[in-house]
Amino acid sequence: MEIFNEKNEKTTIEADYGVLYSKTSIVDLRGNVLIKGDDGKKLATSQLYYDRGNEWAFTQEKFTFTNPDDGTVMDGEGMDIQKDLKFLNAHKTYGLMLIKEEDKEEKND
């Protein structure tokens, strides 16, 4: 499945198989699920639900999130994520992830 944002950046979602529930617009993806963002970010898990109406994905399964921007790999269990991998809300994490702090001078400009 390929999804494009407003800037025409592509996110690809791959899985062994998927089931679309037309009444709710939820896609149940299972087996080797991999989301790849245009910026190189990746999310791998065994099962993922994708809400087509809200363009949001979520799982309760274990996952691995790779961010090449800061060179981090985070493992966890359960998460919600925007379709373009720009926002991740992890329920439990087991790895290290760098958090960028905003410069106070930049905020005041």
N, C-alpha and C positions, 0 to 999 in steps of 0.2 A: 504494500500500500504506500503511495506517495502522497504527501501533504505539503502544501505550499502556504507560506505566510504572506503578509501584505507586501513584503519586500521581494517576493518571489524566491525566497530561500526554501530549499527542499528538505524535508525530513522523510526518511524512509523507515517503514516498519515492516519487519520480516518475521515470519513464524512458520512452523510446520503446517499448521492449519488454523482456520478461524471460522467463527459462526457469527453471523449478523442477526441481531434481534431487532427486526424492523419497527416494532411498536415503540421501543425505547431508544433506537439508534445506537445501541451499545454493540461493540464488536468484542467477542471473547476470543483472544488469541492464545494459542497454547503450543508448547514445544519450541525450544530454541528461539525465544522471542528476542529480537534485537531492534532497537531504535537507534538510527544513525542520523545525527543532525548535520546540516550543511557546514557547520563550524568544526566538525570532527568529534563532537561529544557523542558518547555511546552509552546506552543502557541495555543490559542483558538480564533476562529473567526467564522463568519457566512458564509463567502465565501472566497475561496483562489484559485488562479491560480498557477499551478505548471508547470514550463517549464522543461520538461524531458531532452531536449537537453543541456541546460545550468545548470541543477540541481539547480534551483533557484525558489523560491516561492514569490508571491506578492499578495497584496490585497489593496483595497481602503476602506474596511469596518473597523469597530471598532474591536480591538483585546485586548487580555490580554496575556502578556508574563511573565512566572514565571521562576525565576532562583534560584534554591536551593543552588547554590554555595555561593551566597552572601545574600540569604534570601529576595530577592526583587520580587515585583509584579508590573509590569508596564502596565498601560492601555494606549491605543492610538488609532489613526485612520490612516490607510494607512501605509504599510510597505513593505519592500523587505527583504528577508532572505535567507541565504544559506540553503541547504537541511539538514545539520547537526546542525542547530541552533547556529553555532559558530559566525556568523556575522549578525547583525540586523541593518537595516537602517529604523528607524521610521520616518514617516512624521510629525505626531503630537503626543505628549505624554501628559498624564495627571497624571502620578504617579511619584514615586521616584525610582531612580536607582543609585546604587553605581558605581562610576567610579574608577577603580584602576589605580594609577599613577605608572609609572615605576621608580624604584630607580636609580638615576643617576650613582651610583657606579656599578650597574649591567650592565648598558648600556656600560660602558667603559671597562668591562672585556672581 
